[in-house]
Amino acid sequence: MQVQAGHTSTVEVLKVLRAFEDETDYTVWSALHNCVARLNQLLSHTDFHHNFAAFVRNLFRKISQRLGWEAKPGENPNPTCLEGGSV
């Protein structure tokens, strides 16, 4: 990861992540989740972790609202497209 190696600032990575908040593709969200999980490991024992956790909640807010918790009748179980709550 570029942040861990010191090649990119965490702030720049967070800006890139924010650019994907309206994304609907499952594969993209999977990659975003992996990146967020790695950043969480790096920041977990720092003074910035609380702010990072708030950033992540905000980043995932739109997609979680779009999908909801309960499966909808006739919903496609194939997670290739997150558009309109179809996972």
N, CA, C and O atoms as CSV, one atom per row, in Angstrom:
chain,resi,resn,atom,element,x,y,z
A,1,MET,N,N,0.842,-1.166,0.000
A,1,MET,CA,C,0.000,0.000,0.000
A,1,MET,C,C,0.893,1.235,0.000
A,1,MET,O,O,1.853,1.320,0.765
A,2,GLN,N,N,0.572,2.173,-0.849
A,2,GLN,CA,C,1.387,3.380,-1.025
A,2,GLN,C,C,1.496,4.219,0.248
A,2,GLN,O,O,2.538,4.827,0.494
A,3,VAL,N,N,0.442,4.260,1.057
A,3,VAL,CA,C,0.477,5.032,2.302
A,3,VAL,C,C,1.460,4.410,3.274
A,3,VAL,O,O,2.286,5.106,3.864
A,4,GLN,N,N,1.370,3.113,3.438
A,4,GLN,CA,C,2.238,2.411,4.369
A,4,GLN,C,C,3.705,2.566,3.975
A,4,GLN,O,O,4.572,2.660,4.843
A,5,ALA,N,N,3.984,2.594,2.688
A,5,ALA,CA,C,5.353,2.740,2.203
A,5,ALA,C,C,5.828,4.187,2.255
A,5,ALA,O,O,7.009,4.462,2.044
A,6,GLY,N,N,4.909,5.120,2.537
A,6,GLY,CA,C,5.285,6.530,2.621
A,6,GLY,C,C,5.315,7.228,1.281
A,6,GLY,O,O,5.859,8.328,1.184
A,7,HIS,N,N,4.752,6.635,0.242
A,7,HIS,CA,C,4.757,7.234,-1.094
A,7,HIS,C,C,3.568,8.154,-1.344
A,7,HIS,O,O,3.615,9.011,-2.227
A,8,THR,N,N,2.509,7.979,-0.570
A,8,THR,CA,C,1.296,8.771,-0.727
A,8,THR,C,C,0.773,9.130,0.651
A,8,THR,O,O,0.859,8.337,1.588
A,9,SER,N,N,0.226,10.341,0.765
A,9,SER,CA,C,-0.325,10.732,2.061
A,9,SER,C,C,-1.691,10.100,2.261
A,9,SER,O,O,-2.414,9.836,1.299
A,10,THR,N,N,-2.034,9.862,3.506
A,10,THR,CA,C,-3.343,9.316,3.837
A,10,THR,C,C,-4.439,10.249,3.357
A,10,THR,O,O,-5.480,9.786,2.892
A,11,VAL,N,N,-4.231,11.534,3.459
A,11,VAL,CA,C,-5.218,12.526,3.022
A,11,VAL,C,C,-5.529,12.353,1.538
A,11,VAL,O,O,-6.693,12.423,1.143
A,12,GLU,N,N,-4.518,12.129,0.716
A,12,GLU,CA,C,-4.736,11.940,-0.724
A,12,GLU,C,C,-5.544,10.668,-0.992
A,12,GLU,O,O,-6.407,10.655,-1.869
A,13,VAL,N,N,-5.271,9.622,-0.254
A,13,VAL,CA,C,-6.023,8.378,-0.424
A,13,VAL,C,C,-7.478,8.590,-0.030
A,13,VAL,O,O,-8.378,8.096,-0.709
A,14,LEU,N,N,-7.723,9.312,1.052
A,14,LEU,CA,C,-9.093,9.586,1.481
A,14,LEU,C,C,-9.842,10.415,0.445
A,14,LEU,O,O,-11.039,10.215,0.245
A,15,LYS,N,N,-9.160,11.334,-0.208
A,15,LYS,CA,C,-9.790,12.122,-1.281
A,15,LYS,C,C,-10.209,11.227,-2.439
A,15,LYS,O,O,-11.287,11.401,-3.007
A,16,VAL,N,N,-9.360,10.274,-2.784
A,16,VAL,CA,C,-9.691,9.344,-3.864
A,16,VAL,C,C,-10.883,8.473,-3.452
A,16,VAL,O,O,-11.799,8.259,-4.245
A,17,LEU,N,N,-10.869,7.979,-2.229
A,17,LEU,CA,C,-11.984,7.169,-1.757
A,17,LEU,C,C,-13.293,7.944,-1.832
A,17,LEU,O,O,-14.314,7.398,-2.248
A,18,ARG,N,N,-13.270,9.200,-1.436
A,18,ARG,CA,C,-14.473,10.044,-1.438
A,18,ARG,C,C,-15.039,10.176,-2.857
A,18,ARG,O,O,-16.250,10.319,-3.020
A,19,ALA,N,N,-14.201,10.132,-3.860
A,19,ALA,CA,C,-14.654,10.273,-5.249
A,19,ALA,C,C,-15.548,9.111,-5.675
A,19,ALA,O,O,-16.254,9.217,-6.678
A,20,PHE,N,N,-15.529,8.008,-4.934
A,20,PHE,CA,C,-16.307,6.820,-5.298
A,20,PHE,C,C,-17.602,6.665,-4.507
A,20,PHE,O,O,-18.253,5.625,-4.612
A,21,GLU,N,N,-17.994,7.655,-3.724
A,21,GLU,CA,C,-19.153,7.477,-2.846
A,21,GLU,C,C,-20.465,7.240,-3.592
A,21,GLU,O,O,-21.406,6.707,-3.005
A,22,ASP,N,N,-20.554,7.618,-4.862
A,22,ASP,CA,C,-21.768,7.375,-5.647
A,22,ASP,C,C,-21.658,6.138,-6.543
A,22,ASP,O,O,-22.542,5.882,-7.361
A,23,GLU,N,N,-20.601,5.391,-6.393
A,23,GLU,CA,C,-20.363,4.183,-7.193
A,23,GLU,C,C,-21.432,3.132,-6.904
A,23,GLU,O,O,-21.919,3.032,-5.778
A,24,THR,N,N,-21.793,2.357,-7.912
A,24,THR,CA,C,-22.790,1.303,-7.737
A,24,THR,C,C,-22.252,-0.086,-8.067
A,24,THR,O,O,-22.984,-1.068,-7.940
A,25,ASP,N,N,-21.008,-0.192,-8.480
A,25,ASP,CA,C,-20.455,-1.479,-8.866
A,25,ASP,C,C,-19.921,-2.235,-7.644
A,25,ASP,O,O,-19.150,-1.694,-6.851
A,26,TYR,N,N,-20.342,-3.482,-7.510
A,26,TYR,CA,C,-19.936,-4.321,-6.387
A,26,TYR,C,C,-18.413,-4.479,-6.309
A,26,TYR,O,O,-17.835,-4.402,-5.225
A,27,THR,N,N,-17.777,-4.694,-7.433
A,27,THR,CA,C,-16.329,-4.912,-7.454
A,27,THR,C,C,-15.584,-3.691,-6.937
A,27,THR,O,O,-14.598,-3.821,-6.211
A,28,VAL,N,N,-16.049,-2.517,-7.307
A,28,VAL,CA,C,-15.425,-1.283,-6.833
A,28,VAL,C,C,-15.589,-1.169,-5.318
A,28,VAL,O,O,-14.634,-0.845,-4.611
A,29,TRP,N,N,-16.809,-1.438,-4.814
A,29,TRP,CA,C,-17.029,-1.358,-3.369
A,29,TRP,C,C,-16.214,-2.401,-2.614
A,29,TRP,O,O,-15.788,-2.155,-1.486
A,30,SER,N,N,-15.999,-3.535,-3.209
A,30,SER,CA,C,-15.163,-4.546,-2.581
A,30,SER,C,C,-13.722,-4.035,-2.441
A,30,SER,O,O,-13.086,-4.205,-1.400
A,31,ALA,N,N,-13.227,-3.408,-3.509
A,31,ALA,CA,C,-11.869,-2.838,-3.468
A,31,ALA,C,C,-11.792,-1.687,-2.465
A,31,ALA,O,O,-10.803,-1.554,-1.745
A,32,LEU,N,N,-12.832,-0.858,-2.420
A,32,LEU,CA,C,-12.866,0.243,-1.449
A,32,LEU,C,C,-12.840,-0.308,-0.024
A,32,LEU,O,O,-12.131,0.207,0.840
A,33,HIS,N,N,-13.613,-1.348,0.202
A,33,HIS,CA,C,-13.640,-1.957,1.526
A,33,HIS,C,C,-12.256,-2.473,1.919
A,33,HIS,O,O,-11.818,-2.280,3.054
A,34,ASN,N,N,-11.572,-3.126,0.987
A,34,ASN,CA,C,-10.227,-3.636,1.280
A,34,ASN,C,C,-9.269,-2.508,1.625
A,34,ASN,O,O,-8.456,-2.640,2.540
A,35,CYS,N,N,-9.360,-1.406,0.904
A,35,CYS,CA,C,-8.500,-0.251,1.166
A,35,CYS,C,C,-8.813,0.347,2.536
A,35,CYS,O,O,-7.907,0.667,3.305
A,36,VAL,N,N,-10.094,0.492,2.829
A,36,VAL,CA,C,-10.517,1.042,4.119
A,36,VAL,C,C,-10.062,0.133,5.262
A,36,VAL,O,O,-9.619,0.617,6.304
A,37,ALA,N,N,-10.169,-1.167,5.068
A,37,ALA,CA,C,-9.749,-2.110,6.104
A,37,ALA,C,C,-8.251,-1.981,6.383
A,37,ALA,O,O,-7.820,-2.037,7.535
A,38,ARG,N,N,-7.482,-1.813,5.343
A,38,ARG,CA,C,-6.022,-1.662,5.515
A,38,ARG,C,C,-5.694,-0.346,6.225
A,38,ARG,O,O,-4.853,-0.313,7.124
A,39,LEU,N,N,-6.360,0.732,5.818
A,39,LEU,CA,C,-6.157,2.018,6.489
A,39,LEU,C,C,-6.576,1.934,7.950
A,39,LEU,O,O,-5.938,2.527,8.820
A,40,ASN,N,N,-7.640,1.204,8.214
A,40,ASN,CA,C,-8.091,1.040,9.593
A,40,ASN,C,C,-7.008,0.377,10.442
A,40,ASN,O,O,-6.780,0.771,11.585
A,41,GLN,N,N,-6.351,-0.622,9.884
A,41,GLN,CA,C,-5.247,-1.274,10.602
A,41,GLN,C,C,-4.132,-0.276,10.904
A,41,GLN,O,O,-3.572,-0.265,12.001
A,42,LEU,N,N,-3.820,0.557,9.919
A,42,LEU,CA,C,-2.728,1.514,10.093
A,42,LEU,C,C,-3.065,2.619,11.100
A,42,LEU,O,O,-2.187,3.113,11.807
A,43,LEU,N,N,-4.346,2.999,11.156
A,43,LEU,CA,C,-4.754,4.129,11.992
A,43,LEU,C,C,-5.377,3.723,13.325
A,43,LEU,O,O,-5.706,4.585,14.140
A,44,SER,N,N,-5.541,2.430,13.554
A,44,SER,CA,C,-6.298,1.962,14.713
A,44,SER,C,C,-5.739,2.420,16.055
A,44,SER,O,O,-6.496,2.575,17.012
A,45,HIS,N,N,-4.474,2.631,16.141
A,45,HIS,CA,C,-3.869,3.022,17.421
A,45,HIS,C,C,-3.344,4.455,17.390
A,45,HIS,O,O,-2.369,4.784,18.066
A,46,THR,N,N,-3.998,5.296,16.602
A,46,THR,CA,C,-3.578,6.690,16.508
A,46,THR,C,C,-4.692,7.604,16.998
A,46,THR,O,O,-5.826,7.177,17.214
A,47,ASP,N,N,-4.341,8.852,17.165
A,47,ASP,CA,C,-5.321,9.858,17.564
A,47,ASP,C,C,-6.320,10.158,16.443
A,47,ASP,O,O,-7.344,10.796,16.686
A,48,PHE,N,N,-6.033,9.706,15.226
A,48,PHE,CA,C,-6.880,9.988,14.071
A,48,PHE,C,C,-7.962,8.934,13.848
A,48,PHE,O,O,-8.842,9.123,13.008
A,49,HIS,N,N,-7.908,7.837,14.582
A,49,HIS,CA,C,-8.823,6.726,14.315
A,49,HIS,C,C,-10.293,7.126,14.441
A,49,HIS,O,O,-11.113,6.713,13.620
A,50,HIS,N,N,-10.633,7.910,15.437
A,50,HIS,CA,C,-12.029,8.340,15.608
A,50,HIS,C,C,-12.509,9.114,14.380
A,50,HIS,O,O,-13.612,8.877,13.888
A,51,ASN,N,N,-11.692,10.028,13.890
A,51,ASN,CA,C,-12.059,10.799,12.694
A,51,ASN,C,C,-12.126,9.908,11.459
A,51,ASN,O,O,-12.993,10.090,10.604
A,52,PHE,N,N,-11.225,8.958,11.368
A,52,PHE,CA,C,-11.241,8.025,10.248
A,52,PHE,C,C,-12.516,7.184,10.267
A,52,PHE,O,O,-13.135,6.977,9.224
A,53,ALA,N,N,-12.907,6.705,11.428
A,53,ALA,CA,C,-14.127,5.905,11.540
A,53,ALA,C,C,-15.346,6.720,11.090
A,53,ALA,O,O,-16.229,6.189,10.417
A,54,ALA,N,N,-15.398,7.992,11.453
A,54,ALA,CA,C,-16.498,8.858,11.016
A,54,ALA,C,C,-16.463,9.029,9.494
A,54,ALA,O,O,-17.511,9.018,8.849
A,55,PHE,N,N,-15.284,9.186,8.926
A,55,PHE,CA,C,-15.135,9.291,7.472
A,55,PHE,C,C,-15.685,8.044,6.785
A,55,PHE,O,O,-16.414,8.145,5.798
A,56,VAL,N,N,-15.336,6.871,7.307
A,56,VAL,CA,C,-15.773,5.611,6.702
A,56,VAL,C,C,-17.290,5.473,6.791
A,56,VAL,O,O,-17.931,5.071,5.820
A,57,ARG,N,N,-17.870,5.801,7.942
A,57,ARG,CA,C,-19.334,5.744,8.072
A,57,ARG,C,C,-19.995,6.636,7.031
A,57,ARG,O,O,-20.979,6.246,6.404
A,58,ASN,N,N,-19.457,7.821,6.852
A,58,ASN,CA,C,-20.010,8.747,5.869
A,58,ASN,C,C,-19.810,8.231,4.440
A,58,ASN,O,O,-20.704,8.355,3.604
A,59,LEU,N,N,-18.644,7.658,4.164
A,59,LEU,CA,C,-18.346,7.121,2.837
A,59,LEU,C,C,-19.327,6.017,2.446
A,59,LEU,O,O,-19.788,5.971,1.305
A,60,PHE,N,N,-19.647,5.130,3.384
A,60,PHE,CA,C,-20.519,3.994,3.108
A,60,PHE,C,C,-22.001,4.308,3.317
A,60,PHE,O,O,-22.847,3.443,3.086
A,61,ARG,N,N,-22.331,5.523,3.747
A,61,ARG,CA,C,-23.713,5.873,4.066
A,61,ARG,C,C,-24.660,5.714,2.867
A,61,ARG,O,O,-25.701,5.069,2.985
A,62,LYS,N,N,-24.307,6.296,1.722
A,62,LYS,CA,C,-25.200,6.258,0.557
A,62,LYS,C,C,-25.452,4.832,0.082
A,62,LYS,O,O,-26.593,4.459,-0.193
A,63,ILE,N,N,-24.407,4.048,-0.013
A,63,ILE,CA,C,-24.580,2.687,-0.522
A,63,ILE,C,C,-25.362,1.841,0.477
A,63,ILE,O,O,-26.158,0.995,0.069
A,64,SER,N,N,-25.158,2.046,1.755
A,64,SER,CA,C,-25.903,1.261,2.743
A,64,SER,C,C,-27.370,1.673,2.761
A,64,SER,O,O,-28.242,0.827,2.961
A,65,GLN,N,N,-27.658,2.953,2.558
A,65,GLN,CA,C,-29.050,3.389,2.479
A,65,GLN,C,C,-29.714,2.844,1.218
A,65,GLN,O,O,-30.882,2.458,1.246
A,66,ARG,N,N,-28.976,2.813,0.125
A,66,ARG,CA,C,-29.511,2.303,-1.135
A,66,ARG,C,C,-29.830,0.816,-1.026
A,66,ARG,O,O,-30.847,0.360,-1.548
A,67,LEU,N,N,-28.970,0.062,-0.354
A,67,LEU,CA,C,-29.148,-1.379,-0.265
A,67,LEU,C,C,-30.092,-1.801,0.850
A,67,LEU,O,O,-30.896,-2.715,0.669
A,68,GLY,N,N,-30.003,-1.152,1.990
A,68,GLY,CA,C,-30.798,-1.557,3.143
A,68,GLY,C,C,-30.283,-2.854,3.744
A,68,GLY,O,O,-29.292,-3.420,3.283
A,69,TRP,N,N,-30.978,-3.320,4.788
A,69,TRP,CA,C,-30.563,-4.538,5.488
A,69,TRP,C,C,-31.343,-5.755,5.048
A,69,TRP,O,O,-30.819,-6.869,5.068
A,70,GLU,N,N,-32.581,-5.559,4.653
A,70,GLU,CA,C,-33.455,-6.680,4.313
A,70,GLU,C,C,-33.514,-6.889,2.798
A,70,GLU,O,O,-33.549,-5.928,2.030
A,71,ALA,N,N,-33.526,-8.147,2.384
A,71,ALA,CA,C,-33.676,-8.463,0.962
A,71,ALA,C,C,-35.081,-8.083,0.515
A,71,ALA,O,O,-36.056,-8.280,1.241
A,72,LYS,N,N,-35.165,-7.541,-0.680
A,72,LYS,CA,C,-36.448,-7.158,-1.249
A,72,LYS,C,C,-36.987,-8.318,-2.088
A,72,LYS,O,O,-36.207,-9.068,-2.675
A,73,PRO,N,N,-38.322,-8.472,-2.152
A,73,PRO,CA,C,-38.888,-9.551,-2.971
A,73,PRO,C,C,-38.388,-9.451,-4.418
A,73,PRO,O,O,-38.427,-8.381,-5.024
A,74,GLY,N,N,-37.926,-10.563,-4.953
A,74,GLY,CA,C,-37.451,-10.611,-6.334
A,74,GLY,C,C,-36.073,-10.020,-6.539
A,74,GLY,O,O,-35.626,-9.874,-7.677
A,75,GLU,N,N,-35.393,-9.678,-5.459
A,75,GLU,CA,C,-34.073,-9.066,-5.565
A,75,GLU,C,C,-33.052,-10.080,-6.084
A,75,GLU,O,O,-33.053,-11.242,-5.679
A,76,ASN,N,N,-32.191,-9.625,-6.977
A,76,ASN,CA,C,-31.149,-10.469,-7.553
A,76,ASN,C,C,-30.082,-10.758,-6.498
A,76,ASN,O,O,-29.498,-9.820,-5.955
A,77,PRO,N,N,-29.812,-12.023,-6.194
A,77,PRO,CA,C,-28.798,-12.346,-5.188
A,77,PRO,C,C,-27.365,-12.215,-5.695
A,77,PRO,O,O,-26.427,-12.360,-4.912
A,78,ASN,N,N,-27.175,-11.945,-6.981
A,78,ASN,CA,C,-25.847,-11.819,-7.565
A,78,ASN,C,C,-25.311,-10.409,-7.310
A,78,ASN,O,O,-25.878,-9.442,-7.818
A,79,PRO,N,N,-24.233,-10.272,-6.538
A,79,PRO,CA,C,-23.743,-8.941,-6.176
A,79,PRO,C,C,-22.862,-8.293,-7.244
A,79,PRO,O,O,-21.737,-7.889,-6.950
A,80,THR,N,N,-23.353,-8.191,-8.465
A,80,THR,CA,C,-22.554,-7.545,-9.512
A,80,THR,C,C,-22.946,-6.096,-9.705
A,80,THR,O,O,-22.161,-5.311,-10.237
A,81,CYS,N,N,-24.141,-5.727,-9.283
A,81,CYS,CA,C,-24.596,-4.354,-9.429
A,81,CYS,C,C,-25.353,-3.956,-8.177
A,81,CYS,O,O,-26.249,-4.670,-7.729
A,82,LEU,N,N,-24.989,-2.814,-7.616
A,82,LEU,CA,C,-25.612,-2.353,-6.387
A,82,LEU,C,C,-26.678,-1.305,-6.664
A,82,LEU,O,O,-27.234,-0.729,-5.729
A,83,GLU,N,N,-26.966,-1.055,-7.907
A,83,GLU,CA,C,-27.944,-0.058,-8.314
A,83,GLU,C,C,-29.332,-0.429,-7.812
A,83,GLU,O,O,-29.781,-1.565,-7.969
A,84,GLY,N,N,-29.996,0.530,-7.216
A,84,GLY,CA,C,-31.378,0.344,-6.812
A,84,GLY,C,C,-31.600,-0.755,-5.788
A,84,GLY,O,O,-32.706,-1.283,-5.673
A,85,GLY,N,N,-30.575,-1.101,-5.054
A,85,GLY,CA,C,-30.727,-2.091,-4.000
A,85,GLY,C,C,-30.667,-3.523,-4.477
A,85,GLY,O,O,-31.018,-4.428,-3.719
A,86,SER,N,N,-30.244,-3.764,-5.685
A,86,SER,CA,C,-30.165,-5.158,-6.131
A,86,SER,C,C,-28.775,-5.700,-5.919
A,86,SER,O,O,-27.833,-5.345,-6.627
A,87,VAL,N,N,-28.664,-6.555,-4.945
A,87,VAL,CA,C,-27.374,-7.181,-4.654
A,87,VAL,C,C,-27.447,-8.628,-5.023
A,87,VAL,O,O,-26.467,-9.356,-4.862
